[in-house]
Each structure stands twice: as C-alpha cells, then as structure tokens.
Amino acid sequence: MIKFTIILLYLTSIFLISIVFKKFNEDSKEIVRKIIHIGIGPLIPIAQFLKIEQNSALIFTGIISLIVLINYIYKIFPTIEDVERKSFGTFFYCISLFILIFLFWDKDPYSLITGFFIMTFGDGLAGLIGKKTNSRSWILFKQKKSLIGTITMFLTSLIVVSIIGYAKHNNFNLNYFTIAFIATLLEQFS
C-alpha cells in the first residue's frame, strides 16, 4: 500500500504543479499539459525502484487510461485536455505505456524505460519547442508538425536511447540512430 501511496503522491504533486502554473499563466495551456506529460516521465523508474508488480502496474495504467478517456469526453479534469485542438494524444500516451508495461516490465526494464522516456521527453519537448520556434512546418492528419519539433524529437530520442543503451551495455551502438529515426517517424503520425 505504501508503494502506491508514493506513486499517487508523485502524480498529485505533478498535477498540483500544473494547476499552480496555470493559475499564474492563464495563456499557457499547452505548457501546463506538457508539465504533466513530461513530469510523469520518472514514474516508471520510481515504480521499478519500488518493485511494483507488473499486474499492479497494468491495472493502475488501465484505470488511468479509462479515466483519461472519460475525461476526454466529459472534461472532469480540464487541465489535462485544455488545448485548442481535439487530440486523443493523452489517451494514446496511456495506452502506449500500458503496452510497454505488458511487453517489458519484467523481461526488459531498460526497453520499457527507453520507450517511455522517448514518449515523455522526446514527444513532450518536440511539442514545446516546435510550437515556440518558427520553422518550416507541414500538416499531417490535421496536426501541425514543424522541422524544429521533428529535429527535437529525433535528438531527444537519440539521447535517451544512447544513455539508457550505454547504461545497459557499456557501449554505443549505431542502431540507436535507427531507433531514434523510427520514434521520430512514428511521432509524425501521432
């Protein structure tokens, strides 16, 4: 029970930070959303450190996914989806985490953390930097993508894969570029 209390306290602190930020920055809805998006990043390493079981992590993530889907429809927690565009990104973020937990929780925690950090930091920073910086852009599936955001996604993914890959294998592998490229390509369609 203490393990989940720690997880809930961490999540609550992220939401409180986003609420306080929103109170003082009314016009920064996307940044508030990204505080949650990026702030959740350390959650998996914390859960792994606490030795939470895979089934418990799946149930917890499944419940959160359901809450996010309900919130998308009814706006119970407007901070999460308080942006101008309609996007299932938050729901897909949760479902992707559910899949990563299912596939890698006990078998390969490094892959789990890598995948989650790419989503958390790569996609999160790409959205923030891409929107704040003027660069060439394009529309793909009704979502605006930018060159700077795409480069940010690639570089952040490469850094994540390289650091975690090095921690696991004590070497640098050229496949890390391929993984970063695939992650960046997938982000274009998210």
Backbone torsions as a table, in degrees:
resi	resn	phi	psi	omega
1	MET	NA	-36.5	-179.7
2	ILE	-64.5	-32.7	-179.9
3	LYS	-62.2	-45.2	-178.9
4	PHE	-73.1	-28.2	174.8
5	THR	-63.6	-42.1	178.0
6	ILE	-62.9	-45.0	179.1
7	ILE	-61.4	-46.8	-179.7
8	LEU	-64.7	-37.8	176.4
9	LEU	-63.6	-41.5	178.1
10	TYR	-62.3	-48.8	-180.0
11	LEU	-61.7	-42.5	178.7
12	THR	-61.0	-41.1	179.7
13	SER	-63.9	-38.5	177.8
14	ILE	-63.4	-45.1	179.4
15	PHE	-66.2	-38.5	177.8
16	LEU	-64.2	-41.9	177.1
17	ILE	-59.8	-43.8	-179.2
18	SER	-66.3	-37.8	179.0
19	ILE	-66.4	-44.0	178.5
20	VAL	-63.7	-43.9	178.7
21	PHE	-59.6	-44.1	-179.4
22	LYS	-63.1	-37.4	-179.8
23	LYS	-59.8	-37.4	-177.9
24	PHE	-96.2	-7.1	-178.5
25	ASN	-138.3	69.3	-175.4
26	GLU	-54.1	-33.6	-174.5
27	ASP	-89.5	9.8	-175.1
28	SER	-111.7	51.0	-176.5
29	LYS	-60.9	-41.4	-179.1
30	GLU	-66.8	-38.4	178.7
31	ILE	-65.4	-40.3	177.9
32	VAL	-59.6	-43.9	178.7
33	ARG	-62.9	-39.8	-179.3
34	LYS	-72.8	-27.4	174.0
35	ILE	-59.2	-43.8	177.9
36	ILE	-67.2	-48.1	-177.1
37	HIS	-56.6	-50.5	-177.6
38	ILE	-78.9	-36.8	-178.3
39	GLY	-62.3	-25.7	-179.9
40	ILE	-76.9	-13.4	-178.3
41	GLY	-45.9	-50.6	-178.2
42	PRO	-70.4	-4.2	-176.0
43	LEU	-57.7	-44.4	-177.7
44	ILE	-66.6	-48.6	176.0
45	PRO	-59.1	-35.6	177.1
46	ILE	-63.9	-47.0	180.0
47	ALA	-63.3	-39.1	177.1
48	GLN	-65.2	-43.1	178.6
49	PHE	-60.6	-38.3	179.8
50	LEU	-77.8	-4.5	179.4
51	LYS	59.1	43.8	174.6
52	ILE	-71.4	138.5	-177.6
53	GLU	-73.2	152.6	-177.7
54	GLN	-57.2	-46.6	-178.9
55	ASN	-60.4	-40.0	178.1
56	SER	-64.6	-41.4	178.5
57	ALA	-64.8	-39.4	178.4
58	LEU	-65.7	-44.3	179.1
59	ILE	-62.2	-46.1	-179.9
60	PHE	-60.5	-47.0	-179.7
61	THR	-67.0	-36.8	176.5
62	GLY	-62.9	-42.8	178.3
63	ILE	-64.0	-45.0	178.7
64	ILE	-61.4	-41.6	178.7
65	SER	-60.1	-43.2	178.8
66	LEU	-64.6	-42.7	177.8
67	ILE	-61.9	-42.1	179.4
68	VAL	-63.6	-41.1	179.0
69	LEU	-65.0	-45.2	177.3
70	ILE	-62.1	-41.1	178.7
71	ASN	-63.8	-35.0	178.5
72	TYR	-60.3	-37.7	-177.8
73	ILE	-81.4	-45.7	-170.8
74	TYR	-105.8	-5.2	178.2
75	LYS	53.3	49.2	177.5
76	ILE	-68.1	-43.0	177.0
77	PHE	-115.7	86.1	-173.0
78	PRO	-63.1	-21.7	-179.1
79	THR	-59.3	-34.7	-175.3
80	ILE	-68.8	-43.2	-175.3
81	GLU	-115.6	27.8	-175.3
82	ASP	-85.6	62.6	177.4
83	VAL	-130.0	164.7	-174.0
84	GLU	-69.8	-25.9	-172.1
85	ARG	-102.7	154.9	173.9
86	LYS	-85.5	124.2	-177.9
87	SER	-149.6	134.8	173.7
88	PHE	-91.8	15.2	-175.9
89	GLY	-54.5	-42.2	-179.2
90	THR	-65.4	-40.2	178.0
91	PHE	-65.1	-45.7	179.1
92	PHE	-64.5	-33.3	175.5
93	TYR	-58.6	-47.7	-179.8
94	CYS	-67.2	-43.3	179.3
95	ILE	-64.5	-39.8	177.6
96	SER	-62.0	-41.1	177.0
97	LEU	-63.5	-42.1	177.5
98	PHE	-56.9	-45.7	179.9
99	ILE	-64.5	-44.3	178.5
100	LEU	-60.9	-42.2	178.0
101	ILE	-63.2	-44.1	179.9
102	PHE	-60.3	-44.0	-175.2
103	LEU	-78.7	-36.5	-164.9
104	PHE	-124.4	-4.7	-170.4
105	TRP	-47.4	-58.1	-179.5
106	ASP	-95.3	-30.8	-174.0
107	LYS	-71.6	-42.7	-175.8
108	ASP	-154.8	77.3	-178.7
109	PRO	-57.6	-28.9	178.2
110	TYR	-63.3	-41.8	178.0
111	SER	-66.6	-39.6	176.9
112	LEU	-58.6	-51.0	-178.5
113	ILE	-65.8	-39.3	178.5
114	THR	-60.6	-51.5	-179.5
115	GLY	-60.3	-43.0	-179.0
116	PHE	-69.0	-40.9	178.9
117	PHE	-67.0	-34.7	175.9
118	ILE	-62.4	-45.2	177.3
119	MET	-64.4	-45.8	-174.4
120	THR	-67.7	-58.8	-173.6
121	PHE	-85.3	-44.0	-178.4
122	GLY	-63.2	-56.8	-179.1
123	ASP	-66.5	-40.8	-179.7
124	GLY	-62.3	-49.0	-179.9
125	LEU	-70.3	-34.8	177.6
126	ALA	-60.4	-42.6	178.7
127	GLY	-65.1	-44.2	-179.3
128	LEU	-66.3	-53.0	-175.6
129	ILE	-70.7	-39.8	179.8
130	GLY	-61.0	-37.4	-179.8
131	LYS	-77.6	-27.8	-175.7
132	LYS	-89.8	-11.9	-174.9
133	THR	-117.5	132.4	176.7
134	ASN	-76.0	125.2	175.5
135	SER	-158.9	172.2	177.8
136	ARG	-57.9	141.0	-179.0
137	SER	-141.0	168.0	-179.7
138	TRP	-150.6	162.6	179.0
139	ILE	-109.3	128.8	178.7
140	LEU	-134.8	118.1	-177.1
141	PHE	52.4	47.2	177.0
142	LYS	64.6	17.4	176.7
143	GLN	-122.5	134.2	-179.4
144	LYS	-80.3	130.0	176.7
145	LYS	-120.7	147.2	-179.2
146	SER	-125.8	158.3	178.6
147	LEU	-62.6	-45.8	-179.7
148	ILE	-64.3	-41.9	177.3
149	GLY	-62.5	-40.9	179.5
150	THR	-66.6	-42.6	176.9
151	ILE	-63.7	-40.2	177.7
152	THR	-61.0	-44.2	178.3
153	MET	-59.6	-46.9	-179.0
154	PHE	-62.8	-49.6	-176.8
155	LEU	-65.8	-41.6	178.4
156	THR	-64.7	-42.7	177.6
157	SER	-61.3	-43.1	179.5
158	LEU	-63.1	-42.3	178.5
159	ILE	-63.4	-46.2	179.5
160	VAL	-59.4	-52.0	-178.4
161	VAL	-61.0	-41.6	-178.7
162	SER	-65.8	-45.8	-178.9
163	ILE	-65.2	-48.3	-178.0
164	ILE	-70.8	-38.1	176.4
165	GLY	-62.6	-40.9	178.1
166	TYR	-66.6	-39.5	178.1
167	ALA	-61.8	-34.2	-178.4
168	LYS	-82.5	-41.6	-170.9
169	HIS	-114.5	-7.4	-176.8
170	ASN	58.3	31.9	173.7
171	ASN	-155.0	168.3	178.1
172	PHE	-105.1	135.2	-174.9
173	ASN	-120.0	134.9	179.7
174	LEU	-65.5	-18.7	175.6
175	ASN	-63.2	-19.4	179.0
176	TYR	-60.7	-34.5	176.8
177	PHE	-64.6	-40.4	179.2
178	THR	-64.2	-44.6	179.3
179	ILE	-62.0	-45.2	179.1
180	ALA	-62.8	-39.9	179.0
181	PHE	-64.5	-45.2	179.3
182	ILE	-63.2	-42.1	177.6
183	ALA	-60.9	-41.9	179.7
184	THR	-66.1	-40.7	177.4
185	LEU	-62.8	-45.0	178.4
186	LEU	-63.1	-36.1	179.8
187	GLU	-64.0	-28.2	178.0
188	GLN	-62.5	-29.6	-175.8
189	PHE	-99.7	0.7	-175.5
190	SER	-74.8	NA	NA
